Every structure is written in structure tokens, then in C-alpha cells.
């Protein structure tokens, strides 16, 4: 094909009104396989860091909960001991002021036993 015939072929193309006669091909930029791999590795690292921060927070809350449960157990034991000692101290007053104790007669020793 000669130069003049290629120009003639180009002139035969019909261009409409208000259209440019020059055509430009848009260059599309794409990421290569190495760039995609690097991006995936970075994304995986970020997800790993996010997971580790969440696990660390959960563990720290677990320690706090464990401490509070131990404190609760100690307080329950202390409460039980205090209830027992309160009942023991109140028992003497209850026995002294009971109807049975009031109806008792004091006995004086009448004689001694000899062998």
C-alpha cells in the first residue's frame, strides 16, 4: 500500500459534524502481578494486626473478669464467716432471754457428797 492510498482510505472514513478527526487511544494503567502480590501481602498483614489487637483486648478483659470473680469469692466467704459469728453472738442473748430460761429455777447446793 502506498502513502497516497493510505491517505485516501483515511479520507473515506466519515466523520460527523463537530467531531475531531484525530483519535486518541486511552492508555489504561493496570497493576502487574508483583504489585498485586505486594498489595495482598500488605492487606493480609493489616488484617493480622487487627486480629491481634482484638485478641489482646479480649485477654485483658479476661484478666479483669478473673480478678473480679476472685474478689467476689473472697467476699462471699467473708460474708459467710460474719453470718456465723453474728449467729454465735446472738445465740447467747437468745438463750438468756428465752421462755425456757426464764422458767428455770436456780438451785442452791444442799449438801456435799462424801466418799
Beta strands, then each sheet from edge to edge (+ up, - down):
end
